[in-house]
């Protein structure tokens, strides 16, 4: 048996070797070649080819509702309430209703309004990086840069006072860590505590915003509180407004979705460019490549590696039948490296076209904030490379050892 075959036949999400967290892509390639729809020990299946993942995204029999899957994992806890009420883990009609309300606040006009504020934020962070680099010789591209951007952007969207934003990143990391394939008691406790503390904070913020609403075309929280609008009037029918639980949990979801994946995308992109100086120089020489570069960053080292579905009807995947009730993990990280879709997929190419990656999902569940995330990454990466001609590692990075969310805890670098 070849090494690739061994990687494929020994793969279990519940027993991942240490090397997988550092570089999962050889394992994904082996699975695509030898076991593209792998049945795991718990009876779930792990899907790695691009075409099969796209088909599942499109299939109405592949449900996003996680109540059945998460009940034994979380029990009757704050984590269960959060992860079964948020937009991403629901089907219509809740998914449709919440998505429509949020989309109205992050449409293209709203994204355009955000741009100058993000430019100012990034430029301020870059000035601070330059000062720190001059004093110490090294900066942390995560703590000092990537992680600071989305927290500020989402904080602005929800109108969280700047002085009250300090706990947001910690809450987000604890809640999302609970989505890992294996969950320790400590992760369970930290996640539940984070949901409890975050909802308590939000209740006060929502009460204040209810009493003193802002422009719902610009403030996401006001829009979520008031519900979907019809013409100049605010709609008041029960079906067009969120319950208190839906409102609280989807505010948490917006922070989590906007913070973790965007921070990781910026960090992953800078790491890729740091180790490919010729591609970084291509971007400096031709700044118009930044849009294709952002898409390549998303494809090459996707910040979200897995997504999940539960089959609610008998379904065929890659020609094989699977019964209703089967749990499915769709491996986005593998699909985005599938040589059947992407020529020379292990090459990082800032000019790659076409690039129909799945980093933002697909079809009805495509990420509602994808254009905000693209804007943040475009400004962050583009302006940092324009400011600094040297981008080099100073020591080994500290990778965040999670399987679902791929990124770094720390990324030391020299800038000049």
Residue, then its C-alpha position, 0 to 999 in steps of 0.5 A: x500500500x502506498x503512502x497516499x493510500x495509507x493516509x486515505x484509509x487511516x483518516x478519521x476526524x476524531x483521531x487527527x495526527x499532529x502533522x495534519x494541523x500543520x498541513x492537511x493538504x497531502x491528506x486531502x489529496x490522498x482522499x480525493x484520489x483513493x476515498x473521495x467520499x470516506x465513511x468514518x467510524x461514526x457512520x458520517x461521510x467526509x467528502x473531498x472532491x470539488x464537484x461533489x461538494x458543489x452538488x451537496x451545496x445545491x441539494x435541498x436534501x442536504x440540510x444545514x439544520x444542526x439540532x439533531x447533530x448538536x444535541x448529543x454534543x452540546x446538550x441543553x446549553x448556551x452553545x446549543x441554543x447559539x449554534x442551532x439558532x444562528x443563520x449559518x446552521x438553519x434552513x428556510x424559513x429562518x435562514x431566508x428571513x434572517x439572511x434577507x434582513x442582514x443582506x439589506x445592511x451589508x449590500x453594495x452601497x453599505x460596503x462602499x460606505x465602509x471603504x474609507x473607514x477601513x482604509x483609515x483603520x488599516x493605515x493607522x495599524x500600518x503606521x503602528x507596525x512601522x513604529x514597532x518594527x523600527x523599535x523592535x525589529x519584529x511585529x506580530x502580523x496577527x495580534x498587531x494587524x490581522x486580528x484587529x481589523x475585523x473586530x473593529x469592522x463588525x464592532x462598527x456594523x453593530x455599533x458596539x462602543x469602542x471602549x467595550x470591544x475588548x472581550x469580543x475576540x475572546x468570546x468569538x474564539x471560544x464559541x467557534x472552538x466548540x465546533x471542532x470535531x473533538x471537544x474537550x470539557x474545557x472547550x465546552x465550558x469556555x464556549x458556554x461561558x462565552x455565549x452567556x457573557x456575550x448574550x448578557x452584554x448584547x441585551x444591554x446594547x439591544x435595549x439601548x438601541x431599541x430606545x435610541x435607534x440609528x439609521x437602519x440603512x447603516x446600522x445592522x443592529x437597528x435593522x435586526x431589531x426593527x426587522x424587514x422593512x417594506x417601503x418607507x415603513x418598518x414591517x411589524x408582522x411577526x414573520x418579518x421580525x426576529x424573536x429575542x433569541x434569534x436576535x441575540x444569537x445572530x448578533x453573536x453569529x455576525x461577530x464570529x463569522x466576520x471576525x474569525x474567518x477574515x482574520x485568518x484570511x489576512x494572516x494566511x494570505x500574508x504567510x503565503x506572500x511572505x514565503x513567495x516573495x516573487x508573488x508579493x512583488x507581482x502585486x507591488x508591481x501591478x496593484x490591480x492584481x489585488x482582486x484576483x490575489x484575494x480570491x487566490x488567498x481564499x482558495x489556497x489556504x481556506x480559513x474555513x476548512x469544513x462545512x456540514x450537512x445532514x441528509x434529510x432524504x436518501x441521496x446519491x453522492x459520487x454515484x453511491x447511495x446514502x440514507x436519510x440521516x447521514x451526517x456529511x462533512x464537506x471539505x472546502x479546503x480539499x475542494x479548493x485544491x482539487x486538480x479536477x477544478x484548479x490547474x496546478x492547485x498547489x501553486x499560489x498564483x495572484x493572477x489565477x483566473x478563473x477561480x471559482x473557489x468555495x471559501x464562501x460556500x455556494x448557492x443559497x448558503x453563500x456567505x452573507x458578508x463575503x463582500x465585506x470580507x473581500x474589502x477588508x482583505x483587499x485593503x489590508x493586504x494591498x496597503x501593507x505590501x505597498x508600504x513595506x518592500x520587505x516582508x520576512x519571517x523572523x521566527x516560526x509561526x504559531x499555528x492555531x491547532x484547529x482542524x475546521x478553522x485554519x489560521x495562526x495565533x501569531x505570525x512574527x515578521x520583519x517589515x522594512 
